[in-house]
Amino acid sequence: MRIPFITLALPALLMAAIPAQAPAQESAAPREGVHYARIPQGAWSIVAQVRAKPGKAAELREATLPLVASVRSDPKNLVYFLQEDRVEPGHFIFYEIFATREDFEAHNAMPYVQAWFAKLPELAEGGVEVMRMEVLGQSRP
C-alpha cells in the first residue's frame, strides 16, 4: 500500500512550525504594563474627558501626549491610558488609577499636570470632565 506524501509530511511540518513553549516562556522578558495585583480594592480611579475646540485637535493632542510618559513614570500611578475617539478626533478619554485619593491629588499638583491644565482654555471646550470612581473586584491582601 502506498501512503501519499502529504499524509506523512503534514504532521511533521506542523510539528516543526509549532515553537516549543517552555524555552520561549523562560527566555521571554517580563511584561511591562498593568500589574493587576498591585491595584488595591477601592483604588482611586479616574475617567476623564476633554474635547478640543474646533481646529485645535492636533494642538491638544500634541500638548497631551507627553503626559503619558510623565504620568506612567510616577511610582504612585498604577494605570494610565490616554485614548482618542476614532470617530471624533480631538475627543480624549483618560483612564487613571492611583491607590489613594491623596496619590491622585499629588499627581494633579505636579508641575507638568498644572502646565497642561493652563493650556486648556486655549485648546479645549469646557475644560476636563472628571468622574471619580472606585475600583471593584480586586482581592484584598
Rosetta constraint file for C-alpha pairs under 8 A:
AtomPair CA 3 CA 7 HARMONIC 6.95 0.50
AtomPair CA 3 CA 8 HARMONIC 7.64 0.50
AtomPair CA 4 CA 8 HARMONIC 7.14 0.50
AtomPair CA 5 CA 9 HARMONIC 5.90 0.50
AtomPair CA 6 CA 10 HARMONIC 5.61 0.50
AtomPair CA 7 CA 11 HARMONIC 7.49 0.50
AtomPair CA 8 CA 12 HARMONIC 7.09 0.50
AtomPair CA 9 CA 13 HARMONIC 6.09 0.50
AtomPair CA 10 CA 14 HARMONIC 6.10 0.50
AtomPair CA 11 CA 15 HARMONIC 6.15 0.50
AtomPair CA 12 CA 16 HARMONIC 6.21 0.50
AtomPair CA 13 CA 17 HARMONIC 6.17 0.50
AtomPair CA 14 CA 18 HARMONIC 6.39 0.50
AtomPair CA 19 CA 24 HARMONIC 7.89 0.50
AtomPair CA 20 CA 24 HARMONIC 6.65 0.50
AtomPair CA 21 CA 25 HARMONIC 6.18 0.50
AtomPair CA 22 CA 26 HARMONIC 6.26 0.50
AtomPair CA 23 CA 27 HARMONIC 6.23 0.50
AtomPair CA 24 CA 28 HARMONIC 6.01 0.50
AtomPair CA 33 CA 79 HARMONIC 7.98 0.50
AtomPair CA 34 CA 78 HARMONIC 7.19 0.50
AtomPair CA 34 CA 79 HARMONIC 6.23 0.50
AtomPair CA 35 CA 39 HARMONIC 7.35 0.50
AtomPair CA 35 CA 78 HARMONIC 7.90 0.50
AtomPair CA 37 CA 138 HARMONIC 7.96 0.50
AtomPair CA 38 CA 78 HARMONIC 7.31 0.50
AtomPair CA 39 CA 43 HARMONIC 6.51 0.50
AtomPair CA 39 CA 78 HARMONIC 6.76 0.50
AtomPair CA 39 CA 97 HARMONIC 7.97 0.50
AtomPair CA 39 CA 99 HARMONIC 6.70 0.50
AtomPair CA 39 CA 138 HARMONIC 7.20 0.50
AtomPair CA 40 CA 99 HARMONIC 6.41 0.50
AtomPair CA 40 CA 135 HARMONIC 7.90 0.50
AtomPair CA 40 CA 138 HARMONIC 6.33 0.50
AtomPair CA 40 CA 139 HARMONIC 7.45 0.50
AtomPair CA 40 CA 140 HARMONIC 6.90 0.50
AtomPair CA 41 CA 135 HARMONIC 6.17 0.50
AtomPair CA 41 CA 136 HARMONIC 6.06 0.50
AtomPair CA 41 CA 137 HARMONIC 6.93 0.50
AtomPair CA 41 CA 138 HARMONIC 4.87 0.50
AtomPair CA 41 CA 139 HARMONIC 6.40 0.50
AtomPair CA 41 CA 140 HARMONIC 6.09 0.50
AtomPair CA 42 CA 99 HARMONIC 7.83 0.50
AtomPair CA 42 CA 134 HARMONIC 5.21 0.50
AtomPair CA 42 CA 135 HARMONIC 5.02 0.50
AtomPair CA 42 CA 136 HARMONIC 6.21 0.50
AtomPair CA 43 CA 97 HARMONIC 6.75 0.50
AtomPair CA 43 CA 98 HARMONIC 6.08 0.50
AtomPair CA 43 CA 99 HARMONIC 4.58 0.50
AtomPair CA 43 CA 100 HARMONIC 5.83 0.50
AtomPair CA 43 CA 134 HARMONIC 5.76 0.50
AtomPair CA 43 CA 135 HARMONIC 5.21 0.50
AtomPair CA 44 CA 97 HARMONIC 5.72 0.50
AtomPair CA 44 CA 98 HARMONIC 5.16 0.50
AtomPair CA 44 CA 99 HARMONIC 5.67 0.50
AtomPair CA 44 CA 100 HARMONIC 5.21 0.50
AtomPair CA 44 CA 101 HARMONIC 5.64 0.50
AtomPair CA 44 CA 104 HARMONIC 7.32 0.50
AtomPair CA 44 CA 132 HARMONIC 7.23 0.50
AtomPair CA 44 CA 133 HARMONIC 6.26 0.50
AtomPair CA 44 CA 134 HARMONIC 5.43 0.50
AtomPair CA 44 CA 135 HARMONIC 6.71 0.50
AtomPair CA 45 CA 95 HARMONIC 7.39 0.50
AtomPair CA 45 CA 96 HARMONIC 5.61 0.50
AtomPair CA 45 CA 97 HARMONIC 4.34 0.50
AtomPair CA 45 CA 98 HARMONIC 6.29 0.50
AtomPair CA 45 CA 132 HARMONIC 6.07 0.50
AtomPair CA 45 CA 133 HARMONIC 4.83 0.50
AtomPair CA 45 CA 134 HARMONIC 5.63 0.50
AtomPair CA 45 CA 135 HARMONIC 6.31 0.50
AtomPair CA 46 CA 94 HARMONIC 7.44 0.50
AtomPair CA 46 CA 95 HARMONIC 5.75 0.50
AtomPair CA 46 CA 96 HARMONIC 5.08 0.50
AtomPair CA 46 CA 97 HARMONIC 6.34 0.50
AtomPair CA 46 CA 130 HARMONIC 6.80 0.50
AtomPair CA 46 CA 131 HARMONIC 5.80 0.50
AtomPair CA 46 CA 132 HARMONIC 4.95 0.50
AtomPair CA 46 CA 133 HARMONIC 5.76 0.50
AtomPair CA 47 CA 93 HARMONIC 7.00 0.50
AtomPair CA 47 CA 94 HARMONIC 5.59 0.50
AtomPair CA 47 CA 95 HARMONIC 4.81 0.50
AtomPair CA 47 CA 96 HARMONIC 6.66 0.50
AtomPair CA 47 CA 130 HARMONIC 6.03 0.50
AtomPair CA 47 CA 131 HARMONIC 5.25 0.50
AtomPair CA 47 CA 132 HARMONIC 6.76 0.50
AtomPair CA 47 CA 133 HARMONIC 7.37 0.50
AtomPair CA 48 CA 93 HARMONIC 5.62 0.50
AtomPair CA 48 CA 94 HARMONIC 5.04 0.50
AtomPair CA 48 CA 95 HARMONIC 6.74 0.50
AtomPair CA 48 CA 128 HARMONIC 6.59 0.50
AtomPair CA 48 CA 129 HARMONIC 5.44 0.50
AtomPair CA 48 CA 130 HARMONIC 4.30 0.50
AtomPair CA 48 CA 131 HARMONIC 6.01 0.50
AtomPair CA 49 CA 91 HARMONIC 7.14 0.50
AtomPair CA 49 CA 92 HARMONIC 5.48 0.50
AtomPair CA 49 CA 93 HARMONIC 4.44 0.50
AtomPair CA 49 CA 94 HARMONIC 6.15 0.50
AtomPair CA 49 CA 128 HARMONIC 5.69 0.50
AtomPair CA 49 CA 129 HARMONIC 5.33 0.50
AtomPair CA 49 CA 130 HARMONIC 6.68 0.50
AtomPair CA 50 CA 91 HARMONIC 6.00 0.50
AtomPair CA 50 CA 92 HARMONIC 5.38 0.50
AtomPair CA 50 CA 93 HARMONIC 6.75 0.50
AtomPair CA 50 CA 124 HARMONIC 6.58 0.50
AtomPair CA 50 CA 125 HARMONIC 7.36 0.50
AtomPair CA 50 CA 126 HARMONIC 7.85 0.50
AtomPair CA 50 CA 127 HARMONIC 6.24 0.50
AtomPair CA 50 CA 128 HARMONIC 4.86 0.50
AtomPair CA 50 CA 129 HARMONIC 6.50 0.50
AtomPair CA 51 CA 90 HARMONIC 5.67 0.50
AtomPair CA 51 CA 91 HARMONIC 4.43 0.50
AtomPair CA 51 CA 92 HARMONIC 6.25 0.50
AtomPair CA 51 CA 124 HARMONIC 5.48 0.50
AtomPair CA 51 CA 125 HARMONIC 5.70 0.50
AtomPair CA 51 CA 126 HARMONIC 7.84 0.50
AtomPair CA 51 CA 127 HARMONIC 7.78 0.50
AtomPair CA 51 CA 128 HARMONIC 7.97 0.50
AtomPair CA 52 CA 56 HARMONIC 5.54 0.50
AtomPair CA 52 CA 57 HARMONIC 5.11 0.50
AtomPair CA 52 CA 60 HARMONIC 6.28 0.50
AtomPair CA 52 CA 90 HARMONIC 4.95 0.50
AtomPair CA 52 CA 91 HARMONIC 6.36 0.50
AtomPair CA 52 CA 123 HARMONIC 5.69 0.50
AtomPair CA 52 CA 124 HARMONIC 4.27 0.50
AtomPair CA 52 CA 125 HARMONIC 5.84 0.50
AtomPair CA 53 CA 57 HARMONIC 6.98 0.50
AtomPair CA 53 CA 123 HARMONIC 5.68 0.50
AtomPair CA 53 CA 124 HARMONIC 4.97 0.50
AtomPair CA 53 CA 125 HARMONIC 5.19 0.50
AtomPair CA 56 CA 60 HARMONIC 6.08 0.50
AtomPair CA 56 CA 90 HARMONIC 7.48 0.50
AtomPair CA 56 CA 123 HARMONIC 5.77 0.50
AtomPair CA 56 CA 124 HARMONIC 7.68 0.50
AtomPair CA 57 CA 61 HARMONIC 6.07 0.50
AtomPair CA 57 CA 89 HARMONIC 6.49 0.50
AtomPair CA 57 CA 90 HARMONIC 4.22 0.50
AtomPair CA 57 CA 91 HARMONIC 7.89 0.50
AtomPair CA 57 CA 123 HARMONIC 7.81 0.50
AtomPair CA 58 CA 62 HARMONIC 6.09 0.50
AtomPair CA 58 CA 90 HARMONIC 7.20 0.50
AtomPair CA 59 CA 63 HARMONIC 6.15 0.50
AtomPair CA 59 CA 123 HARMONIC 7.09 0.50
AtomPair CA 60 CA 64 HARMONIC 5.98 0.50
AtomPair CA 60 CA 90 HARMONIC 7.12 0.50
AtomPair CA 60 CA 123 HARMONIC 5.81 0.50
AtomPair CA 60 CA 124 HARMONIC 7.32 0.50
AtomPair CA 61 CA 65 HARMONIC 5.91 0.50
AtomPair CA 61 CA 90 HARMONIC 7.02 0.50
AtomPair CA 62 CA 66 HARMONIC 7.59 0.50
AtomPair CA 63 CA 116 HARMONIC 6.92 0.50
AtomPair CA 63 CA 119 HARMONIC 7.96 0.50
AtomPair CA 64 CA 68 HARMONIC 7.77 0.50
AtomPair CA 64 CA 116 HARMONIC 7.18 0.50
AtomPair CA 65 CA 82 HARMONIC 7.84 0.50
AtomPair CA 66 CA 70 HARMONIC 6.51 0.50
AtomPair CA 67 CA 71 HARMONIC 5.75 0.50
AtomPair CA 67 CA 112 HARMONIC 7.70 0.50
AtomPair CA 67 CA 113 HARMONIC 7.58 0.50
AtomPair CA 68 CA 72 HARMONIC 6.03 0.50
AtomPair CA 68 CA 80 HARMONIC 7.04 0.50
AtomPair CA 68 CA 81 HARMONIC 7.19 0.50
AtomPair CA 68 CA 82 HARMONIC 6.88 0.50
AtomPair CA 69 CA 73 HARMONIC 6.07 0.50
AtomPair CA 70 CA 74 HARMONIC 6.75 0.50
AtomPair CA 70 CA 112 HARMONIC 7.91 0.50
AtomPair CA 71 CA 77 HARMONIC 6.66 0.50
AtomPair CA 71 CA 80 HARMONIC 7.00 0.50
AtomPair CA 71 CA 107 HARMONIC 7.85 0.50
AtomPair CA 72 CA 77 HARMONIC 6.19 0.50
AtomPair CA 72 CA 78 HARMONIC 7.71 0.50
AtomPair CA 72 CA 79 HARMONIC 7.25 0.50
AtomPair CA 72 CA 80 HARMONIC 6.30 0.50
AtomPair CA 73 CA 77 HARMONIC 7.64 0.50
AtomPair CA 76 CA 98 HARMONIC 6.30 0.50
AtomPair CA 76 CA 99 HARMONIC 7.24 0.50
AtomPair CA 76 CA 103 HARMONIC 6.26 0.50
AtomPair CA 77 CA 96 HARMONIC 7.58 0.50
AtomPair CA 77 CA 97 HARMONIC 6.32 0.50
AtomPair CA 77 CA 98 HARMONIC 5.12 0.50
AtomPair CA 77 CA 99 HARMONIC 7.68 0.50
AtomPair CA 77 CA 103 HARMONIC 7.78 0.50
AtomPair CA 77 CA 104 HARMONIC 8.00 0.50
AtomPair CA 78 CA 96 HARMONIC 7.53 0.50
AtomPair CA 78 CA 97 HARMONIC 5.38 0.50
AtomPair CA 78 CA 98 HARMONIC 5.50 0.50
AtomPair CA 78 CA 99 HARMONIC 7.24 0.50
AtomPair CA 79 CA 95 HARMONIC 7.43 0.50
AtomPair CA 79 CA 96 HARMONIC 5.29 0.50
AtomPair CA 79 CA 97 HARMONIC 4.93 0.50
AtomPair CA 79 CA 98 HARMONIC 7.25 0.50
AtomPair CA 80 CA 94 HARMONIC 7.28 0.50
AtomPair CA 80 CA 95 HARMONIC 5.63 0.50
AtomPair CA 80 CA 96 HARMONIC 4.45 0.50
AtomPair CA 80 CA 97 HARMONIC 6.62 0.50
AtomPair CA 81 CA 94 HARMONIC 5.76 0.50
AtomPair CA 81 CA 95 HARMONIC 5.09 0.50
AtomPair CA 81 CA 96 HARMONIC 6.50 0.50
AtomPair CA 82 CA 92 HARMONIC 6.94 0.50
AtomPair CA 82 CA 93 HARMONIC 5.98 0.50
AtomPair CA 82 CA 94 HARMONIC 4.76 0.50
AtomPair CA 82 CA 95 HARMONIC 6.59 0.50
AtomPair CA 83 CA 92 HARMONIC 5.54 0.50
AtomPair CA 83 CA 93 HARMONIC 5.09 0.50
AtomPair CA 83 CA 94 HARMONIC 6.32 0.50
AtomPair CA 84 CA 88 HARMONIC 7.94 0.50
AtomPair CA 84 CA 89 HARMONIC 6.40 0.50
AtomPair CA 84 CA 90 HARMONIC 6.72 0.50
AtomPair CA 84 CA 91 HARMONIC 5.70 0.50
AtomPair CA 84 CA 92 HARMONIC 4.49 0.50
AtomPair CA 84 CA 93 HARMONIC 6.27 0.50
AtomPair CA 85 CA 89 HARMONIC 5.57 0.50
AtomPair CA 85 CA 90 HARMONIC 7.21 0.50
AtomPair CA 85 CA 91 HARMONIC 5.52 0.50
AtomPair CA 85 CA 92 HARMONIC 6.39 0.50
AtomPair CA 85 CA 93 HARMONIC 7.82 0.50
AtomPair CA 98 CA 103 HARMONIC 6.02 0.50
AtomPair CA 98 CA 104 HARMONIC 5.81 0.50
AtomPair CA 99 CA 103 HARMONIC 6.68 0.50
AtomPair CA 100 CA 104 HARMONIC 6.56 0.50
AtomPair CA 101 CA 105 HARMONIC 6.15 0.50
AtomPair CA 102 CA 106 HARMONIC 6.08 0.50
AtomPair CA 103 CA 107 HARMONIC 6.23 0.50
AtomPair CA 104 CA 108 HARMONIC 6.34 0.50
AtomPair CA 105 CA 109 HARMONIC 6.32 0.50
AtomPair CA 106 CA 110 HARMONIC 6.58 0.50
AtomPair CA 107 CA 113 HARMONIC 7.39 0.50
AtomPair CA 108 CA 113 HARMONIC 5.77 0.50
AtomPair CA 108 CA 114 HARMONIC 6.90 0.50
AtomPair CA 109 CA 113 HARMONIC 6.76 0.50
AtomPair CA 109 CA 114 HARMONIC 6.42 0.50
AtomPair CA 110 CA 114 HARMONIC 6.28 0.50
AtomPair CA 111 CA 115 HARMONIC 6.01 0.50
AtomPair CA 112 CA 116 HARMONIC 6.27 0.50
AtomPair CA 113 CA 117 HARMONIC 6.26 0.50
AtomPair CA 114 CA 118 HARMONIC 6.21 0.50
AtomPair CA 115 CA 119 HARMONIC 6.70 0.50
AtomPair CA 116 CA 120 HARMONIC 6.83 0.50
AtomPair CA 119 CA 123 HARMONIC 6.44 0.50
AtomPair CA 120 CA 124 HARMONIC 5.04 0.50
AtomPair CA 120 CA 125 HARMONIC 7.97 0.50
AtomPair CA 120 CA 127 HARMONIC 6.17 0.50
AtomPair CA 121 CA 125 HARMONIC 7.45 0.50
AtomPair CA 121 CA 126 HARMONIC 7.75 0.50
AtomPair CA 121 CA 127 HARMONIC 6.90 0.50
